[in-house]
Amino acid sequence: MRKFILDTDWWTDCDDAVAIRLLCNAHLKKEIELLGININACMAYSIPSLDVFTRDCGVELPLGLDHQAVDFEGSPSYQEHLARSRQPLRYNENAPGSVDFYLSLLNNADDNSIEILSIGFTQALAALLNNTVHKELIRQKIRHLWIMAGKWDENGGQEYNFCLNELTRRSAAVLCENWPSPVTFLGWEVGHSVLSGRNLPDGDLLKQVMNDHGSPKGRSSWDPMLALLAVTENPGRAGYRCVYGKASVDPQEGRNFFVPDPCGPHRYVVKEQQDSFYADAIDSRLVL
């Protein structure tokens, strides 16, 4: 069974919650094994809200938190409402830091057995590359990185996860230059017009998250599209074609660039189907 670790900002947007529900359901159906979730943007209710949400999904997982990731402003009402809707079992102060979280999971994994899904900022992953021993562990254990970031329909494009602030820009540059496994990017242009998270049943905590965000009729599907792509594994079957090459990010402005190369270590995906194809595929997986 394929094994995944999720790295999410779990921040002010709600598409993270749609992606997490999709992954939890895939875990329960034994399509994948979700080993744990790291949060890369530290808010007051980060861990308690995610603890409540994942347990409501029927999954109990190790959770990590980048305690230093306080460079991101915002007061997401969905996090507080989740944390107060049930009794959390875990809180920010007792969550392991991101590096310790990853080392714990990777040290216990078989070689070339782990896939990482990144649907937020990349500094927690980039931090692992700053240590030679940790980087070698990634090379040994990680078989693929799936990442929602970048804007690949133009060279020099700018996208939030890469260009938000100095930390995200530097981290993205380090990751693109040094990450040792193959990487698949799903860019802003892919998910913006695809709305998912529609028609959820009353009483569903995911519906509460969507309403709190102000997206009761669905939200752009950047994160759940990456999650479904990764679970499907085969881009063609998931409705995409791939462009192969080498990605880079300017650490000053966060602009992404791509040099095509059929033998390159990176690839980004391009939609081949109508938006409804992806939206319906996501929504069909949100309620078991």
N, C-alpha and C positions, 0 to 999 in steps of 0.2 A: 504493500500500500504506500502511495506517495505521501511524504511527510512535509508539512508546511509550518513556517513561523510567519506570523503577520506583524508588520511594523506599520503603525497607523498614527496619524496625528490626533484622532478622536477629539476634535477641536470644536470649531464653530459650525461646521457643515454637517449634513445628515447622510451624505452618500456613504460615509464610513460605516454607519449603522446598517445600511442596506447590504454592503459588502460583508460585514461580519455576520449578519443573519444568513446570508447565502453560504458562507463558509461553515458556520455552525451546522446548518442543515446538511451540507455535504459530508461533514464529519459524522453526524448521526446516521447518515445513510451508508457510511463506510466507503464512500468514494475516495476520501482522503483522510489523513490523520492530522488534525490541527494541534500542534504541540504547545503553542503559547502565543501570547500577544504582547508586544511592546508598544507603549505609548510614547511618542516623541514630541509632544507638546504638553507641558505641565500646567494644569489648571486645578482649581480648588477641589473639584469633584471628579477628577480624572479616573482614579482607580475605583472609588465606590460606585460611580455610575456604570463603568464598564463591567464591574463585578456583578451588579444587579442585572444588567442587560444580558450578559452571556449565560448566567445561571437561569434566567427566564427562557433563554433559547434551549435550555436543557444540557448545557455543556459547562463543565468546570475546568478551567485552564490556568496554568501559571501566567501571571501578569507581571510585566516589568514597566518601569517608568524612568524617563530621562528627567531626573529631579532638577537638573540645571537648565532645562528648556523653558525658561520663563520669558523668552524674548518675544512671545506671541500674545498679543492683547486679545481681549474678548471675554464675554460672559455668556456662554451658551446656556440658555434656559433649559435645554433638554437634559444636560448633565445633572443639574440640581434636581429637576423633577424626577429623573430616574433614581437618583440616590435617595430621595425622600419617599419614593413610591413603594419601596421594599426595604428590608433591613440589610444593608451591605455587610459582608463578612470581611472585607479588606478595605484598607484606606491607603492614601498616598504614603504615609509615614512608614508603613511596614512593607512596601513594595520594593523589591531589589532594583538597584540602578540598572540602566540598559546594558552596560558592558557585562556586569555580573550575570544578568538574566541570559544573555546570549551565550556566555561561556558555559554556564550550567547546562543549557540544552545541547550545545554543540559537543561538549566533552563526552556526553552520554550517547551520542549518535554514531551510527555506522558511517564509514567513509562514503562520500559522494551520495548521500541519502537525503539531504535537506534542500528544500526550495524556500526561498524567502519572497514574500509579497510585501512590497513597500507602497503604501497609499498615503504618504504624508511627507514630512521633511526627512532629510537623509543624514542628519548629523550623527544620529546614534550608530548608523551603519558605517559612516565615514570614520567615526572614532575607533572602530575596531581595526581600521587600516593603519592607524598611527603606531601600532605596536607590531613588531616583526613576528612575534610568536602568535599573536591573535590573527594576523593576516595569513600566516601559514595554516592555522586552524580553519579559516574560511576556505582556503584553497583545497584543503583536505576533505572538508565535510559538505560544502555547498555545491550543489550541481547546477542551480539556476537561480537568477534573480529576476523577478517580475516586478516592474515598477511603473506606477502611474505618475508620470512627470514629463515635463518638456512640452514643446509645441513644434511638431516635426513637419508640418506642412509648409514651413518657411525656414531657411537657414538664418540663424540669428533671432529665432522666435523667443518669446519670453512667456513663462508659465509660473504660476504661484509657488508651487512646491520647490522650484529651483531659485526663484529670483526675489522672494519676499523680503529678505534682509541679508545683512552681511554673513550671518551664520549659515543660512541656507545656500547662499551663493558659493561660499568657500567649500562647504560640504559636498555640494553637487559636483564641483570641479574635481575634488579629491576622489569621489566615488567613480566618476566616469573614467578618470585616468588610471585608477589603481585596482578596481574591483576585479578579482581573478577569475570569476566564473562567467559563462555566457549571460547576457542581459537582454531581456525583452522590454521595450518601452511601449506604453500606451499613452498617447499624448492628449492634451486638452482638446484638440480638434476632433478627436474620436468620440468622446463622451458628452460633449456640450449639448448636443441637440437630442440626445436619447433620454427620455424621461422614464424613470422606474420608481417603484415604491407606491404604486397606485392600487386602489381597491383593496386595501388591507382590512381585515375584520375589526369591528369595534372591540375594544379591550386589549388589542395587541399593543405591546410596548413599542414596537417599531412604528406603528401608526401614531402613537403619542409623540415619538421623536420627530416624525415628519411634520406633525401639526405644530410642535414647539418651534421648529425651524421656519415655519411659514410656507411649507411645501406639501399641503394636504393632497394635491393632485399629482405629485411626483416631483422628482428632483433630477437634475443632470446626473448621468450615470458613470462618471469617471471611475470611481473606485469599484463599484460592482461589476463593471465591464472588465476591469483587470482581473478581479476575482474569478469571474466565470471563464475568462480566457485561460487563466492558469489551471483551473480545475479541469477544463476541457483538454488542455495541453496542446492539442493540434490546432494551430491558428486557422488553417483552411476549413476545418470542420466547424470552428467557432465563427466563421464568416469574415476572415481577414486574409489579406496577403501581406507578406513581410518584405521590408527593405533592409538589406544587410549592410554593415559597414562599421564605422568607428564614431562614437558620439563623444562630444566634449562640451564643457560648459565654461563660459568666461567667468572667473571668480569675482570680477569687479561689477558686472552688470547682470549676471545670471542668464545671459543669452545662450541658447543651445545651438550647437552646430553638428553637422553629420557629413562624414565623408563616405560615400558608397564604396563598398568592397564586398564582393560575393563571399569572401572568406573572413570577413570581419567578425569580431567577437560580440558585436551588438546588432540589434535589429529593432525596428519600430513597425507597428502594425497600421494598416490602412483598411478602412471599412470596405467591404464588398457587397453588403446587403443594405436594404432600407432600414431606417431607424427602428421601425416596429419589430423587426426580426430580433434585435438585441433586447429591446424593452420587454417583449413578451417572454423571451428566454429567461431573463432575470426574474420577472414577476412570478413566473411559474415555479420558482425555487424558493420563494420567501415564506410559504406556509406549507408545512408538511401535511 
